[in-house]
Each structure stands twice: as C-alpha cells, then as structure tokens.
Amino acid sequence: MQRWRGLEDIPQDWGRSVVTIGSYDGVHRGHQLIIRHAVDRARALGVPAVVVTFDPHPSEVVRPGTHPPLLAPHHRRAELMAELGVDAVLILPFTTEFSKLSAADFVVKVLVDKLHTKAVVEGPNFRFGHKAAGNVRFLAEQGEVYDFGVEVVDLFVSGEAGGGEPFSSTLTRRLVAEGGIEGAAEILGRPHRVEGVVVRGAQRGRDLGFPTANVETLPHTAIPADGVYAGWLHAQGEAMPAAISVGTNPQFDGTERTVEAYAIDRVGLDLYGLHVAVDFLAFVRGQATFDTLDALLVQMADDVQRCRELVAAAEKP
C-alpha cells in the first residue's frame, strides 16, 4: 500500500480512483463498512481505492487545545486500512491555511486535480471544507459537474455497551476513558491498543516479583481509566498474555499516570527502548491502595491469575 503525506507526494501519473475522506481514528466497524464499500467499488471499476485523512486532527487547528484522545496513531490506521484492501493513504497536513479551503476548492484541488476521482464513498454525516460547509449533497452536486459518483453508506448502530448509538470515534473514546474496553472493542472490532516505547520506571514491579514494561505512550493517546486489565503485550513480533496496570500507583504515592504491562509467566525479558503495543481485553478491577505490602502482593497474584484466565479464554490477536 502506498502512503503519501501531502498532495505533492501523489505520483504525477496517478490515474482515476475511488476515494473516501475522514479522520478515521480507530478504523472502527463503522469506518470499516465505509472503507470496504470503497474498496469493493474500486475493484468493480478497476481502479485503486484511496483514503484521505488529516494530521493533526482538524479540531486542534480550528479550536487549539481541543485535540481529542487518539484511538490509533496514523501508522496503525494505515495498517488496518491495508488489511481492508486500501491501495493508498493520503495524509493531508491540516494547517490554518488548509482549514480555510472552501468545500468547492477542496473538491477541485484534492479530488479532481490530484486524485482524478471516479467515485467518493462517505457516511451520511460527512462534512468538509471551511467551517464544514460541504456535505454529501454538495459533494454529489460537484460530482455531476466533475464526473464522479457519490455513494453514502449508513453507519452501524452499537450494542448495549454503547446505548444503541451509531458507531463513532467519540463514543469509543468515552468508553475507553470510562474503562469500558469491552464496549470499545465491540465498536472497534478488536481490543483497544496503546503504543509507545518502553522506558525505565521506578522498577518496583521487578522488586515485587512482577517486572513490568513501563510504556511511554504516544502523544494524545486514548488511555483507559485507572485500574487493572487483562490483555496482551506485543513486542518483538510476539503477543504475550499480560496483566496491565493503568494509573498513578497511589500505593507508593505516585503522581505520574503510567501504563505498565507485566508479561505473564515470562522471565528475563529486556524490552527497554523497544516500541511495543498493549491490547486491552478486559477490565479486572479499579485502582486501589492496601494496608500492607503483603496484602498488595496477594492482590497482585490474584490479578495475574485472573488475567491469565481471561486471556486464555480469548482469541489471540
């Protein structure tokens, strides 16, 4: 799959294509439905399927300081899109100048002049251009002028965990923030993932017999609510069952919020400096403090056993 950053990266000889546009943070099941439709349409027309997305998130430019927590970094989104059959991803740097581009100019400069769009596939609530003035109706009108079709795909409606709301990144972020990772996984179609580099922490876990990978998460990462979770630690090409702790470590008067993963039943792991990923499978318990160190150790052993059982019963990613 090709990855372009900016319009200038698009090959000069790029032919016609089917395009879908959006932030697509998380590439959740609603996104997947739209992207698969775009890919299917592209295959039927014999042209490539292109996803157009933005960096940073538009809200950060339009309303500085409001960057939402991210469900997936751009490289992860690209991986997920490639699995769906996308041929190219175009990341447009979202600047103040770009935010002032009218919907009509966006159509011409991006869809017509650069991507030679044959069809556009979007959800019903798609908006674009300066002050989000463009919608799917306007896009269809432009398609009649510039010879491209517009197809609208309805979003899924989530299950009980989401209260029957349409699948959305906003809903997924809320569930993650509340620790509702099972509900988030229902929307995403997979466990929520956090990535980052393993750094040295206080090393208390090692002293207590449960050495953890202290993950320095990427900026704006959507991190689950404080507590203990079962999941997987992805490192060196392997998915290892893990007990995951999120929080400030109040037992030792900690103040910095961290994500730490203990690779269950693994000895001698040295992951310092490596980029790893942590998948959250199930919530085990909330963050707590204990009267004695022995009580903490008993609870940690119970947590690890519970995580071991939950991961063993789940499908490995």
PAKE-708487 format. One record per residue (C-alpha): x, y, z; residue in three letters. Coordinates in steps of 0.1 Angstrom, whole numbers, always signed. Layout:
! residues N
+-------+-------+-------+-----+
|     X |     Y |     Z |  aa |
+-------+-------+-------+-----+
|     X |     Y |     Z | ALA |
...
+-------+-------+-------+-----+
//
This chain:
! residues 317
+-------+-------+-------+-----+
|     X |     Y |     Z |  aa |
+-------+-------+-------+-----+
|    +0 |    +0 |    +0 | MET |
|   +13 |   +35 |    -9 | GLN |
|   +14 |   +62 |   +18 | ARG |
|   +15 |   +99 |    +8 | TRP |
|   +20 |  +129 |   +30 | ARG |
|    +7 |  +160 |   +12 | GLY |
|    -6 |  +164 |   -23 | LEU |
|   +29 |  +167 |   -37 | GLU |
|   +36 |  +131 |   -28 | ASP |
|    +9 |  +118 |   -52 | ILE |
|   +25 |  +103 |   -83 | PRO |
|   +23 |  +126 |  -114 | GLN |
|    +9 |   +97 |  -134 | ASP |
|   -18 |   +88 |  -109 | TRP |
|   -50 |   +77 |  -127 | GLY |
|   -86 |   +76 |  -116 | ARG |
|   -95 |   +63 |   -82 | SER |
|  -123 |   +57 |   -57 | VAL |
|  -118 |   +79 |   -26 | VAL |
|  -131 |   +81 |    +9 | THR |
|  -123 |  +110 |   +32 | ILE |
|  -122 |  +113 |   +70 | GLY |
|  -102 |  +113 |  +102 | SER |
|  -109 |   +76 |  +106 | TYR |
|   -95 |   +75 |  +141 | ASP |
|   -96 |   +39 |  +153 | GLY |
|  -108 |   +25 |  +120 | VAL |
|  -138 |   +11 |  +139 | HIS |
|  -166 |   -11 |  +125 | ARG |
|  -185 |   +19 |  +110 | GLY |
|  -153 |   +31 |   +93 | HIS |
|  -146 |    -4 |   +81 | GLN |
|  -180 |    -6 |   +65 | LEU |
|  -173 |   +26 |   +45 | ILE |
|  -138 |   +16 |   +36 | ILE |
|  -148 |   -19 |   +25 | ARG |
|  -175 |    -4 |    +3 | HIS |
|  -149 |   +20 |   -12 | ALA |
|  -126 |    -9 |   -19 | VAL |
|  -153 |   -30 |   -34 | ASP |
|  -164 |    -1 |   -56 | ARG |
|  -128 |    +4 |   -67 | ALA |
|  -124 |   -32 |   -76 | ARG |
|  -156 |   -32 |   -96 | ALA |
|  -143 |    -1 |  -115 | LEU |
|  -108 |   -14 |  -119 | GLY |
|   -92 |   +15 |  -102 | VAL |
|   -73 |   +20 |   -68 | PRO |
|   -90 |   +28 |   -35 | ALA |
|   -76 |   +58 |   -17 | VAL |
|   -83 |   +70 |   +19 | VAL |
|   -77 |  +107 |   +25 | VAL |
|   -71 |  +117 |   +61 | THR |
|   -56 |  +145 |   +82 | PHE |
|   -28 |  +153 |  +106 | ASP |
|   -32 |  +168 |  +131 | PRO |
|   -68 |  +162 |  +140 | HIS |
|   -88 |  +192 |  +125 | PRO |
|  -102 |  +202 |  +159 | SER |
|   -67 |  +210 |  +171 | GLU |
|   -63 |  +236 |  +144 | VAL |
|   -98 |  +250 |  +144 | VAL |
|  -100 |  +251 |  +182 | ARG |
|   -64 |  +249 |  +197 | PRO |
|   -62 |  +228 |  +228 | GLY |
|   -91 |  +205 |  +219 | THR |
|   -72 |  +177 |  +203 | HIS |
|   -92 |  +145 |  +211 | PRO |
|   -75 |  +115 |  +226 | PRO |
|   -65 |   +92 |  +197 | LEU |
|   -76 |   +57 |  +193 | LEU |
|   -49 |   +48 |  +169 | ALA |
|   -18 |   +66 |  +155 | PRO |
|   -16 |   +71 |  +118 | HIS |
|    +7 |   +42 |  +111 | HIS |
|   -17 |   +19 |  +129 | ARG |
|   -46 |   +33 |  +109 | ARG |
|   -27 |   +27 |   +77 | ALA |
|   -20 |    -9 |   +87 | GLU |
|   -57 |   -15 |   +94 | LEU |
|   -67 |    +1 |   +61 | MET |
|   -42 |   -20 |   +42 | ALA |
|   -58 |   -51 |   +57 | GLU |
|   -91 |   -39 |   +43 | LEU |
|   -76 |   -37 |    +8 | GLY |
|   -69 |    +1 |    +5 | VAL |
|   -43 |    +8 |   -21 | ASP |
|   -31 |   +42 |    -9 | ALA |
|   -35 |   +65 |   +21 | VAL |
|   -31 |  +103 |   +17 | LEU |
|   -24 |  +122 |   +49 | ILE |
|   -31 |  +159 |   +44 | LEU |
|   -13 |  +182 |   +68 | PRO |
|   -41 |  +202 |   +84 | PHE |
|   -29 |  +237 |   +88 | THR |
|   -47 |  +270 |   +95 | THR |
|   -44 |  +278 |   +58 | GLU |
|   -58 |  +244 |   +48 | PHE |
|   -87 |  +249 |   +72 | SER |
|   -98 |  +279 |   +52 | LYS |
|  -101 |  +259 |   +20 | LEU |
|  -137 |  +261 |    +8 | SER |
|  -156 |  +229 |    +1 | ALA |
|  -156 |  +237 |   -36 | ALA |
|  -118 |  +243 |   -37 | ASP |
|  -112 |  +210 |   -18 | PHE |
|  -132 |  +192 |   -45 | VAL |
|  -111 |  +207 |   -73 | VAL |
|   -76 |  +207 |   -57 | LYS |
|   -78 |  +173 |   -40 | VAL |
|  -104 |  +151 |   -56 | LEU |
|  -103 |  +164 |   -92 | VAL |
|   -68 |  +177 |   -99 | ASP |
|   -48 |  +152 |   -79 | LYS |
|   -68 |  +120 |   -73 | LEU |
|   -88 |  +121 |  -105 | HIS |
|  -117 |  +108 |   -85 | THR |
|  -142 |   +84 |  -102 | LYS |
|  -163 |   +79 |   -71 | ALA |
|  -165 |   +91 |   -35 | VAL |
|  -178 |   +69 |    -6 | VAL |
|  -188 |   +85 |   +26 | GLU |
|  -210 |   +82 |   +57 | GLY |
|  -243 |  +103 |   +58 | PRO |
|  -229 |  +129 |   +83 | ASN |
|  -197 |  +137 |   +63 | PHE |
|  -188 |  +174 |   +63 | ARG |
|  -158 |  +191 |   +48 | PHE |
|  -143 |  +224 |   +37 | GLY |
|  -141 |  +257 |   +56 | HIS |
|  -165 |  +258 |   +85 | LYS |
|  -176 |  +223 |   +75 | ALA |
|  -198 |  +239 |   +49 | ALA |
|  -197 |  +209 |   +25 | GLY |
|  -219 |  +178 |   +29 | ASN |
|  -227 |  +147 |    +9 | VAL |
|  -255 |  +166 |   -10 | ARG |
|  -230 |  +193 |   -21 | PHE |
|  -204 |  +166 |   -29 | LEU |
|  -230 |  +149 |   -52 | ALA |
|  -237 |  +182 |   -70 | GLU |
|  -200 |  +186 |   -75 | GLN |
|  -198 |  +151 |   -88 | GLY |
|  -223 |  +159 |  -116 | GLU |
|  -200 |  +188 |  -126 | VAL |
|  -167 |  +169 |  -124 | TYR |
|  -178 |  +134 |  -134 | ASP |
|  -176 |  +114 |  -102 | PHE |
|  -202 |   +95 |   -84 | GLY |
|  -211 |   +98 |   -47 | VAL |
|  -222 |   +68 |   -26 | GLU |
|  -234 |   +71 |   +10 | VAL |
|  -230 |   +42 |   +35 | VAL |
|  -251 |   +42 |   +67 | ASP |
|  -232 |   +37 |   +99 | LEU |
|  -237 |    +7 |  +122 | PHE |
|  -256 |   +11 |  +155 | VAL |
|  -237 |    -1 |  +186 | SER |
|  -249 |   -27 |  +210 | GLY |
|  -258 |   -25 |  +247 | GLU |
|  -224 |   -11 |  +257 | ALA |
|  -229 |   +20 |  +235 | GLY |
|  -266 |   +25 |  +244 | GLY |
|  -277 |   +20 |  +208 | GLY |
|  -257 |   +49 |  +194 | GLU |
|  -242 |   +48 |  +159 | PRO |
|  -206 |   +36 |  +159 | PHE |
|  -183 |   +66 |  +163 | SER |
|  -149 |   +75 |  +174 | SER |
|  -164 |   +99 |  +200 | THR |
|  -184 |   +71 |  +216 | LEU |
|  -154 |   +48 |  +216 | THR |
|  -132 |   +74 |  +233 | ARG |
|  -158 |   +78 |  +260 | ARG |
|  -160 |   +41 |  +267 | LEU |
|  -122 |   +38 |  +268 | VAL |
|  -120 |   +68 |  +292 | ALA |
|  -146 |   +51 |  +315 | GLU |
|  -128 |   +18 |  +314 | GLY |
|  -155 |    +2 |  +292 | GLY |
|  -130 |   -15 |  +270 | ILE |
|  -153 |   -44 |  +262 | GLU |
|  -178 |   -20 |  +248 | GLY |
|  -149 |    -2 |  +229 | ALA |
|  -138 |   -35 |  +215 | ALA |
|  -173 |   -41 |  +202 | GLU |
|  -172 |    -9 |  +182 | ILE |
|  -136 |   -13 |  +171 | LEU |
|  -139 |   -49 |  +161 | GLY |
|  -108 |   -57 |  +181 | ARG |
|   -92 |   -47 |  +215 | PRO |
|   -82 |   -11 |  +221 | HIS |
|   -45 |    -7 |  +217 | ARG |
|   -19 |   +17 |  +232 | VAL |
|   +16 |   +20 |  +218 | GLU |
|   +49 |   +35 |  +229 | GLY |
|   +85 |   +30 |  +239 | VAL |
|   +94 |   +10 |  +270 | VAL |
|  +112 |   +33 |  +294 | VAL |
|  +128 |   +28 |  +329 | ARG |
|  +104 |   +35 |  +357 | GLY |
|  +108 |   +31 |  +395 | ALA |
|  +113 |    -7 |  +389 | GLN |
|   +91 |   -15 |  +419 | ARG |
|   +74 |   -43 |  +399 | GLY |
|  +107 |   -60 |  +395 | ARG |
|  +114 |   -58 |  +432 | ASP |
|   +79 |   -72 |  +439 | LEU |
|   +84 |  -101 |  +415 | GLY |
|   +62 |   -87 |  +388 | PHE |
|   +85 |   -69 |  +364 | PRO |
|   +66 |   -46 |  +341 | THR |
|   +72 |   -28 |  +308 | ALA |
|   +66 |    +9 |  +315 | ASN |
|   +52 |   +22 |  +282 | VAL |
|   +58 |   +59 |  +274 | GLU |
|   +26 |   +63 |  +253 | THR |
|   +24 |   +84 |  +221 | LEU |
|   +10 |  +120 |  +224 | PRO |
|   -28 |  +123 |  +227 | HIS |
|   -32 |   +86 |  +232 | THR |
|   -66 |   +75 |  +245 | ALA |
|   -57 |   +57 |  +277 | ILE |
|   -83 |   +36 |  +296 | PRO |
|   -95 |   +46 |  +331 | ALA |
|   -72 |   +38 |  +360 | ASP |
|   -72 |    +1 |  +370 | GLY |
|   -60 |   -34 |  +362 | VAL |
|   -67 |   -50 |  +329 | TYR |
|   -61 |   -83 |  +311 | ALA |
|   -47 |   -82 |  +277 | GLY |
|   -16 |   -87 |  +255 | TRP |
|   +18 |   -71 |  +253 | LEU |
|   +31 |   -71 |  +217 | HIS |
|   +69 |   -70 |  +215 | ALA |
|   +95 |   -84 |  +192 | GLN |
|   +68 |   -99 |  +169 | GLY |
|   +51 |  -118 |  +197 | GLU |
|   +17 |  -113 |  +215 | ALA |
|   +23 |  -122 |  +252 | MET |
|    -5 |  -126 |  +278 | PRO |
|    -3 |   -96 |  +301 | ALA |
|   -16 |   -81 |  +333 | ALA |
|   -18 |   -43 |  +327 | ILE |
|   -19 |   -15 |  +353 | SER |
|   -30 |   +20 |  +344 | VAL |
|   -28 |   +48 |  +370 | GLY |
|    -6 |   +68 |  +393 | THR |
|    +5 |   +40 |  +416 | ASN |
|   -11 |   +55 |  +448 | PRO |
|    +3 |   +27 |  +469 | GLN |
|   +37 |   +44 |  +466 | PHE |
|   +25 |   +80 |  +464 | ASP |
|   +29 |   +82 |  +427 | GLY |
|   +17 |  +112 |  +408 | THR |
|   +25 |  +104 |  +372 | GLU |
|    -1 |   +84 |  +353 | ARG |
|   +15 |   +54 |  +336 | THR |
|    +7 |   +23 |  +316 | VAL |
|   +26 |    -8 |  +327 | GLU |
|   +23 |   -43 |  +314 | ALA |
|   +35 |   -75 |  +331 | TYR |
|   +41 |  -103 |  +306 | ALA |
|   +26 |  -133 |  +324 | ILE |
|   +50 |  -162 |  +331 | ASP |
|   +78 |  -147 |  +311 | ARG |
|  +112 |  -144 |  +326 | VAL |
|  +142 |  -124 |  +316 | GLY |
|  +125 |  -101 |  +291 | LEU |
|  +145 |   -70 |  +282 | ASP |
|  +123 |   -46 |  +263 | LEU |
|  +139 |   -12 |  +273 | TYR |
|  +140 |   +11 |  +243 | GLY |
|  +117 |   -10 |  +222 | LEU |
|   +84 |    +2 |  +206 | HIS |
|   +57 |   -21 |  +219 | VAL |
|   +19 |   -23 |  +218 | ALA |
|    -6 |   -31 |  +246 | VAL |
|   -40 |   -46 |  +238 | ASP |
|   -67 |   -42 |  +265 | PHE |
|   -90 |   -72 |  +266 | LEU |
|  -110 |   -69 |  +299 | ALA |
|  -113 |   -48 |  +330 | PHE |
|  -103 |   -66 |  +362 | VAL |
|  -106 |   -41 |  +390 | ARG |
|  -101 |    -4 |  +398 | GLY |
|   -70 |   +12 |  +412 | GLN |
|   -67 |    +7 |  +450 | ALA |
|   -43 |   +11 |  +479 | THR |
|   -36 |   -16 |  +505 | PHE |
|   -28 |   -15 |  +542 | ASP |
|    +3 |   -37 |  +539 | THR |
|   +28 |   -47 |  +513 | LEU |
|   +18 |   -84 |  +518 | ASP |
|   -18 |   -75 |  +511 | ALA |
|    -7 |   -58 |  +478 | LEU |
|   +13 |   -89 |  +468 | LEU |
|   -17 |  -112 |  +474 | VAL |
|   -39 |   -89 |  +453 | GLN |
|   -13 |   -88 |  +425 | MET |
|   -10 |  -125 |  +424 | ALA |
|   -48 |  -128 |  +422 | ASP |
|   -48 |  -101 |  +395 | ASP |
|   -23 |  -121 |  +374 | VAL |
|   -42 |  -153 |  +378 | GLN |
|   -74 |  -136 |  +367 | ARG |
|   -57 |  -121 |  +337 | CYS |
|   -41 |  -154 |  +328 | ARG |
|   -76 |  -170 |  +328 | GLU |
|   -92 |  -142 |  +308 | LEU |
|   -65 |  -142 |  +281 | VAL |
|   -65 |  -180 |  +279 | ALA |
|  -103 |  -179 |  +272 | ALA |
|  -100 |  -152 |  +245 | ALA |
|   -90 |  -154 |  +209 | GLU |
|   -53 |  -144 |  +204 | LYS |
|   -48 |  -113 |  +183 | PRO |
+-------+-------+-------+-----+
//
